Amino acid sequence: MSNQWKGYTTKLLHEGHRPEPVTGALTQPIYQTSTFVFSDADQGAARFGGTEEGYMYSRLGNPTVDTLAERIAVLENGEMGLAFGSGMAAISHVMMALVKSGDHIIASDALYGCSFALFQSILSERFGVNVSFVDTSSVDKVEAAVRPETTVLYLETPANPTMKLSDIQALSRLAKAKNIKVLVDNTFMSPYLQRPLELGADVVIHSATKYIGGHGDVVGGLAVGPKELMSKIKRSFLKDLGGVMGPFDAFLLLRGLKTLTLRVERHCSNAMEVAEFLKGHPAVDQVYYPGLSDFPQYNLAKKQMHGFGGTLSFVVKGGLEKGRAVMNSVRLCQLAVSLGDVHTLIQHPASMTHAVIPKEERLKVGITDGLVRLSVGIEDVNDIIEDLDQALSKHA
Ligand SMILES: *Cc1c(COP(=O)(O)O)cnc(C)c1O
């Protein structure tokens, strides 16, 4: 992969970008086709036999989708990218490729609810993969959980929704020594703010639905890792499990990507101001945002992230009832799950995104009933603050 451009935004716009060769269209067209015509029977056989490069059928590869996969590999500074029909498709396909029954995996104890369910209810209960949910903010606790049959260490940092961080570099060093693959769900950061492969991780995964798409109009997933593993996933798991991305979704994500750095910078600066406002508000007990200087892992945040992100959580005084009242009183913030949207979104993890996690597990990792998650959008920050202030003050 060439490193022709130094600036990240320039790279984002130019590296791996080429005009469409037949017409010269600057923007990647949507190749909205299920199949591709061969010039003769020999060509068809050669393509299926792998002796000739080229397209056959859109589950096996599609030019618009492949362009997106190439672009994400550039942005994560990795060898090969793949696109999937959703973030969960990316996570499940990569995990299926890396584990088999009898293996043991270690996963962060604060995880996106569906990732937790995938590991617990599907991989563990149905497919015989042993799972330990561990506080991965502690390298010692991870080391203590390693078994001879451990094959994967799965991290989400910052963790959803408590924002707890895991030290990607230190954990990757430990894992490498024990021949364990490290996967990082980088959804909360986007490749602009954190690049796990540069810190030693093996595979990075995104729910592209969030910051990469950015406009709340598409569901998609991406993964980047070593060529050998990713080609195996493309040739086998993606082909046979079939969680592919459609060409139109890839087009929307390519479009969203173009403004990634601009949007993320605004998300970050808005979130910082909102976090400081919330911290000073009498109706708020606690604010979780890695950019606050009293955040317990502030130094790690500065070391491994290039910005603090646009998502934060806070605990409203008075628990669930007050939290619910705030969510019912906001006017600008939209009551919706998802994050990374240009609109500010507010939601209640305990009853929404993390409801599948048993209550005692939730409480152990800090997802209390009064915790509210806010994905700060790109609106004018004073309007966001004013909206939160009126909602919080009404119920103080
Ligand atoms: C949304 C999300 C996912 C799942 O992605 P989908 O695109 O909704 O399938 C995984 N991990 C994190 C951290 C998420 O926020």
The ligand as a MOL file (V3000), in Angstrom:
LIG
                    3D

  0  0  0     0  0            999 V3000
M  V30 BEGIN CTAB
M  V30 COUNTS 15 15 0 0 0
M  V30 BEGIN ATOM
M  V30 1 C -23.8030 -0.6270 16.2990 0
M  V30 2 C -22.6500 -1.3580 16.8080 0
M  V30 3 C -22.3740 -2.6680 16.3740 0
M  V30 4 C -23.2840 -3.4250 15.4300 0
M  V30 5 O -23.3450 -2.8430 14.1750 0
M  V30 6 P -24.5980 -2.9590 13.1790 0
M  V30 7 O -24.1390 -2.2070 11.9910 0
M  V30 8 O -25.7810 -2.3520 13.8630 0
M  V30 9 O -24.7980 -4.4100 12.9260 0
M  V30 10 C -21.2350 -3.2800 16.8530 0
M  V30 11 N -20.4210 -2.6680 17.7260 0
M  V30 12 C -20.6590 -1.4240 18.1760 0
M  V30 13 C -19.7180 -0.8010 19.1410 0
M  V30 14 C -21.7770 -0.7310 17.7410 0
M  V30 15 O -22.0210 0.5030 18.1900 0
M  V30 END ATOM
M  V30 BEGIN BOND
M  V30 1 1 1 2
M  V30 2 1 2 3
M  V30 3 2 2 14
M  V30 4 1 3 4
M  V30 5 2 3 10
M  V30 6 1 4 5
M  V30 7 1 5 6
M  V30 8 2 6 7
M  V30 9 1 6 8
M  V30 10 1 6 9
M  V30 11 1 10 11
M  V30 12 2 11 12
M  V30 13 1 12 13
M  V30 14 1 12 14
M  V30 15 1 14 15
M  V30 END BOND
M  V30 END CTAB
M  END
